Amino acid sequence: MSEAHTATHADHSGEEQKFHAFINLALVLAAITGIELVLVYLPFNEAIIFSVLIGLSLFKFISVIAWFMHLIYDRLLLTLAFGTGLAIATGTVIALMFIMDRGFVDFEAITAF
């Protein structure tokens, strides 16, 4: 009877380590957000601030995707499939931003009709 009772319980020994990893990542992400907020108010060149903010945002995005979406635990093929879709979506958004830019629209031709 005791063997059947212990066999029904799953082994959750690694769950506590994952929990601590999630807490540590959340604390690191909060610290990076604090750095981003302080960085905006520092008297540095705008190009440097923008570059650092983009880099920190990319790090936060990749960290959240890898850990909180559990891609770090999945097979490489699934991560590549997600990355491919993300690249296609990014390219589509960038193309649409260029297409819909007001500088490329000929308003005189539109209003002539």
C-alpha positions in Angstrom: 0.0 0.0 0.0 2.8 2.4 0.8 4.4 1.8 -2.6 1.2 2.7 -4.4 0.9 5.8 -2.3 4.4 7.1 -3.1 4.1 6.2 -6.8 1.1 8.6 -7.3 3.1 11.6 -6.0 5.1 13.3 -8.7 8.7 14.3 -8.1 8.8 18.1 -7.6 12.4 18.4 -6.4 13.4 20.8 -9.3 10.4 23.0 -8.9 11.9 24.9 -5.9 15.0 25.7 -8.0 12.9 27.0 -10.9 10.9 29.1 -8.4 14.1 30.7 -7.1 15.3 31.3 -10.7 12.0 33.1 -11.5 12.2 35.2 -8.4 15.9 36.1 -9.2 15.0 37.0 -12.8 12.1 39.1 -11.7 14.4 41.0 -9.3 17.0 41.5 -12.1 14.3 42.8 -14.5 13.1 45.2 -11.8 16.6 46.5 -11.3 17.1 46.9 -15.1 13.8 48.9 -15.2 15.1 51.1 -12.5 18.3 51.7 -14.4 16.3 52.6 -17.5 14.2 55.1 -15.5 17.3 56.8 -14.1 19.1 56.7 -17.4 16.4 58.8 -19.1 17.1 61.7 -16.7 20.9 61.7 -16.9 22.5 64.4 -19.0 24.1 62.1 -21.7 24.0 62.2 -25.4 20.6 61.1 -26.7 22.1 58.6 -29.1 24.0 56.9 -26.2 20.9 56.8 -24.0 18.7 55.5 -26.9 21.3 52.7 -27.7 21.6 51.6 -24.0 17.8 51.6 -23.6 17.4 49.5 -26.7 20.0 47.0 -25.5 18.5 46.8 -22.0 15.0 46.3 -23.5 16.2 43.5 -25.8 17.9 41.8 -22.8 14.6 42.0 -20.9 12.6 40.8 -23.8 14.8 37.8 -24.4 14.9 37.0 -20.7 11.1 37.0 -20.4 10.7 35.0 -23.5 13.3 32.4 -22.5 12.3 31.9 -18.9 8.6 32.9 -18.4 7.5 31.2 -21.7 9.7 28.2 -20.8 11.6 28.3 -24.1 14.8 27.6 -22.1 13.4 24.2 -21.2 12.0 23.3 -24.6 13.8 21.7 -27.6 15.9 23.9 -29.8 13.5 23.3 -32.7 10.6 24.9 -30.9 12.8 27.9 -30.0 13.8 28.3 -33.6 10.2 28.0 -34.7 9.2 30.8 -32.3 12.2 32.9 -33.4 11.3 32.5 -37.1 7.8 33.7 -36.5 9.1 36.6 -34.4 11.5 37.6 -37.2 8.7 37.4 -39.8 6.4 39.5 -37.6 9.1 42.1 -37.0 9.9 42.4 -40.7 6.2 42.8 -41.4 5.8 45.6 -38.8 8.9 47.4 -40.1 7.7 47.1 -43.7 4.3 48.5 -42.8 5.9 51.4 -40.9 7.8 52.3 -44.1 4.7 51.9 -46.3 2.5 53.9 -44.0 5.0 56.7 -43.5 3.5 60.1 -44.3 6.5 61.1 -46.3 5.8 58.5 -48.9 2.1 59.5 -49.4 1.3 61.9 -52.3 -1.6 63.8 -50.7 -2.1 65.9 -53.9 -2.8 62.8 -56.0 -5.2 61.5 -53.3 -7.1 64.8 -53.1 -7.3 65.3 -56.9 -10.1 62.7 -57.2 
